[in-house]
C-alpha cells in the first residue's frame, strides 16, 4: 500500500480521505492514484489517459472495416449516448462540444471521446463556424 506521504498528505490515518485534485471529490487514501504529484480519483485518472484521437486515419479505417464486417450501417451498433449525440447534432445541423456536454451531462473529455468514435464511423465531423468549433453531420 502506498504511504500517505506519497500523496503529499500528512497527519492523516489510513482510514481518512484526500481530496482529488482533478474534481475535488473526497477519496479514501488507499484508492488515491498519484499522477505526477497530483492526487487523483480513479475517474479523473482514466479521464486523463483515455483520450481517443478524432483525426486518426487508422482509427477510421479500422472502424469502417469492423462495421462493414459486422454488417452495421448508420447508427447501428452505437451506444445510446452515441445515437443520442448523433441525432441531436443531425437535428440541429451542428452543435458545439459545450452544447453537447450540457445536453447530455458529459465531461469535455467524454464529449471528445464520443465525437472521435462518431468521426471514425464517418457520422460526424468538426467544422469551424466564425471561429467556433461545431460538430456537424459528416454528410450534409
Buried (B, 14 or more C-beta within 10 A) or exposed (E): EEEBEEBEBEEEEEEEBBBBBBEEEEBEBEEBBEBEEBBBBEBBBEBBEEEBEBEBEEBBEEBEEEBEEEEBEEBEBBEEBBBBBBEBBBEBEBBBBEBBBEBBEBEEBBBBBBBBBBBBBEBBBBEEEEEEBBBBBEEE
